[in-house]
Amino acid sequence: MSQLARSLWTLVVTSLFLVVSAFLYKNLLQITVGWSLRRRTRARRDILLARVKVEESQYRLSTQQSTTSDDGEWEKVEEHAAGSAPNGKEPGDDWEGIIGFFHPFCNAGGGGERVLWAAIKATQKRWPKAVCVVYTGDHDADKDGMLEKVQVEEVRK
């Protein structure tokens, strides 16, 4: 084998080694960051889920389940929404994750609240077991106040 062929072979093998190493390092870094984020936010997730469980049980005690549909003018959510499912299967209705909506000023009264709640309602219809959380910059806003404001706007319409 000539010197040029050996040099070329060494260059190819080294390049291949570097590409594979970079790919493995990237995957290891992603796994480590994901694990770290899950570990650091586990307590917050548990608090959110416990709060939702308490609120759901209080709601069930205070109201009776209605058999009528409250669709009104809301559009029907597609049978299979965009997203991903394991191994290309159809997503199930039993998904139990947490979905976060970021709305910096969700209590300002500018009209975006209605869009936010329409998105939340559509999400809840698609994944009834999912927990929807609104992240906001309105520190004085609480859930009951925001819901009341949206309901008042709905009545005015």
DAUR-V964672 format. One record per helix or strand of 3 or more residues. SS is the DSSP state (helix for helix, strand for strand). FROM is the first residue (numbers start at 1). TO is the last residue. Records with the same first field share a line. If there is no record, write none. Layout:
SS->FROM-TO + FROM-TO
This chain:
helix->3-62 + 86-88 + 112-126 + 143-156
strand->98-102 + 131-135
